[in-house]
């Protein structure tokens, strides 16, 4: 019985020391991690609307950013996600003020390597450029990765459709 109590005390002491160490490390690294996340987010936004020099986040019913160049609105960045074949695919879509797609970037995906992961290929993503909501049915899926391709297409189509409706609501409210 004494041995059980001694082992429990030692185990508790080890847990206290390691837990405290993790808390201290987290305290010092959290600001740097947040700063790195912000930089990655800005780089991703810049990659879908390269002409923009400033972005402002809008969190209302739809998750999007307004993109500015010299204090003038030049477009929007829509963030969307959809279930692919084996993972949730997160996407950023940059659109101009006429809601024509400028660029698309896959933020995260864990699709099948060599097949579904080809949704990140330049050839696939360039198909979206200069297309609007009506023209998205002209985007070709990747052979062998139709579920992943369709997930990207559907996600962009849904986010653009929702955003277009949202803008109409805002204009009607004014």
C-alpha positions as CSV (number, residue, x, y, z in Angstrom):
1,X,0.0,0.0,0.0
2,X,2.9,2.4,0.9
3,X,4.5,1.6,-2.5
4,X,1.2,2.5,-4.3
5,X,1.0,5.8,-2.5
6,X,4.7,6.6,-3.3
7,X,4.3,5.7,-7.0
8,X,1.1,7.8,-7.2
9,X,2.9,10.7,-5.6
10,X,5.9,10.4,-8.0
11,X,3.6,10.1,-11.0
12,X,1.6,13.2,-9.8
13,X,4.8,15.1,-9.4
14,X,6.0,14.2,-12.9
15,X,2.6,15.2,-14.3
16,X,2.8,18.5,-12.5
17,X,6.3,19.3,-13.7
18,X,5.6,18.4,-17.4
19,X,2.2,20.1,-17.4
20,X,3.8,23.3,-16.0
21,X,6.6,23.1,-18.5
22,X,4.2,22.8,-21.4
23,X,2.2,25.8,-20.1
24,X,5.3,27.9,-19.9
25,X,6.5,26.9,-23.4
26,X,2.9,27.7,-24.7
27,X,3.0,31.1,-23.0
28,X,6.2,32.1,-24.8
29,X,5.4,30.5,-28.2
30,X,1.8,31.6,-28.6
31,X,2.4,35.1,-29.8
32,X,4.9,33.9,-32.4
33,X,2.6,31.2,-33.6
34,X,-0.2,33.8,-33.9
35,X,2.1,36.1,-35.8
36,X,3.1,33.3,-38.2
37,X,-0.6,32.4,-38.8
38,X,-1.4,36.0,-39.6
39,X,1.5,36.1,-42.1
40,X,0.4,32.9,-43.8
41,X,-3.1,34.2,-44.0
42,X,-1.9,37.5,-45.6
43,X,0.3,35.6,-48.0
44,X,-2.7,33.3,-49.0
45,X,-4.9,36.3,-49.5
46,X,-2.3,38.1,-51.6
47,X,-1.9,34.9,-53.7
48,X,-5.6,35.0,-54.8
49,X,-5.8,38.8,-55.3
50,X,-2.2,39.9,-56.0
51,X,-3.1,43.5,-56.8
52,X,-4.6,44.2,-53.4
53,X,-2.5,46.0,-50.8
54,X,-4.9,45.7,-47.9
55,X,-7.6,43.2,-46.8
56,X,-10.3,43.6,-44.2
57,X,-12.1,40.6,-42.7
58,X,-15.8,40.6,-42.6
59,X,-17.5,38.0,-40.4
60,X,-21.2,38.2,-40.9
61,X,-23.2,35.3,-42.4
62,X,-20.6,34.5,-45.0
63,X,-16.9,34.4,-44.3
64,X,-15.1,36.8,-46.6
65,X,-12.5,39.6,-46.9
66,X,-12.7,42.8,-48.8
67,X,-9.6,43.6,-50.9
68,X,-8.4,47.1,-51.4
69,X,-5.9,48.8,-53.7
70,X,-5.2,52.4,-52.8
71,X,-8.2,52.5,-50.5
72,X,-10.5,51.4,-53.4
73,X,-12.4,48.1,-53.3
74,X,-11.0,45.8,-56.1
75,X,-12.5,42.5,-55.0
76,X,-13.3,40.0,-52.4
77,X,-11.8,36.8,-51.0
78,X,-14.2,34.1,-50.1
79,X,-13.2,31.2,-47.8
80,X,-15.1,28.0,-48.2
81,X,-14.7,24.3,-47.5
82,X,-16.2,21.0,-48.6
83,X,-15.8,17.3,-48.0
84,X,-13.6,15.7,-50.6
85,X,-12.9,12.0,-51.0
86,X,-10.9,11.6,-47.8
87,X,-10.7,15.0,-46.1
88,X,-12.3,18.4,-45.8
89,X,-10.8,20.8,-48.4
90,X,-10.5,24.5,-47.5
91,X,-10.4,26.9,-50.3
92,X,-9.7,30.6,-50.9
93,X,-11.3,32.2,-53.9
94,X,-10.4,35.7,-55.1
95,X,-13.0,37.5,-57.1
96,X,-13.1,41.0,-58.7
97,X,-15.9,43.4,-58.2
98,X,-17.9,41.8,-61.0
99,X,-17.6,38.4,-59.2
100,X,-15.3,36.9,-61.9
101,X,-12.7,34.6,-60.3
102,X,-9.2,36.0,-60.3
103,X,-7.4,33.0,-58.5
104,X,-8.1,30.0,-56.4
105,X,-5.9,28.6,-53.7
106,X,-6.3,25.3,-51.8
107,X,-5.5,26.1,-48.1
108,X,-5.7,22.6,-46.6
109,X,-6.4,19.2,-47.9
110,X,-5.5,15.6,-47.1
111,X,-6.7,13.9,-50.3
112,X,-5.1,10.8,-51.7
113,X,-1.4,11.6,-52.6
114,X,-0.9,11.4,-56.4
115,X,-4.6,11.5,-57.1
116,X,-6.9,13.7,-55.1
117,X,-4.0,15.9,-54.1
118,X,-3.7,17.0,-57.7
119,X,-6.4,19.5,-57.0
120,X,-3.6,21.8,-55.9
121,X,-2.0,21.6,-59.4
122,X,-1.6,24.8,-61.4
123,X,-3.4,23.2,-64.4
124,X,-6.5,22.5,-62.4
125,X,-6.6,25.8,-60.5
126,X,-6.0,27.9,-63.6
127,X,-9.3,26.6,-65.1
128,X,-11.2,28.8,-62.6
129,X,-9.5,32.1,-63.7
130,X,-11.8,34.6,-65.4
131,X,-14.9,32.5,-64.8
132,X,-18.0,33.6,-63.2
133,X,-20.7,31.6,-61.4
134,X,-22.5,30.5,-64.6
135,X,-19.2,29.3,-66.2
136,X,-18.1,27.0,-63.4
137,X,-19.7,24.0,-65.1
138,X,-17.0,24.4,-67.8
139,X,-14.2,23.3,-65.3
140,X,-12.9,19.9,-66.1
141,X,-12.5,17.4,-63.2
142,X,-9.2,15.6,-62.7
143,X,-9.3,12.0,-64.1
144,X,-9.1,9.6,-61.1
145,X,-9.9,12.4,-58.7
146,X,-13.4,13.4,-59.6
147,X,-14.7,13.4,-56.1
148,X,-12.0,15.8,-54.9
149,X,-12.3,17.9,-58.1
150,X,-16.1,18.1,-57.7
151,X,-15.7,19.1,-54.0
152,X,-13.6,22.0,-55.0
153,X,-15.9,23.1,-57.9
154,X,-19.0,22.7,-55.7
155,X,-17.5,24.6,-52.8
156,X,-16.5,27.5,-55.0
157,X,-19.9,27.5,-56.8
158,X,-21.7,27.5,-53.4
159,X,-19.6,30.3,-51.9
160,X,-20.0,32.4,-55.0
161,X,-23.7,31.8,-55.1
162,X,-24.2,32.6,-51.4
163,X,-22.0,35.7,-51.7
164,X,-23.9,37.0,-54.8
165,X,-27.1,36.6,-52.9
166,X,-25.6,38.3,-49.8
167,X,-24.5,41.3,-51.9
168,X,-28.0,41.6,-53.4
169,X,-29.5,41.6,-49.8
170,X,-27.1,44.3,-48.8
171,X,-27.9,46.4,-51.9
172,X,-31.7,46.0,-51.3
173,X,-31.3,47.0,-47.6
174,X,-29.6,50.3,-48.6
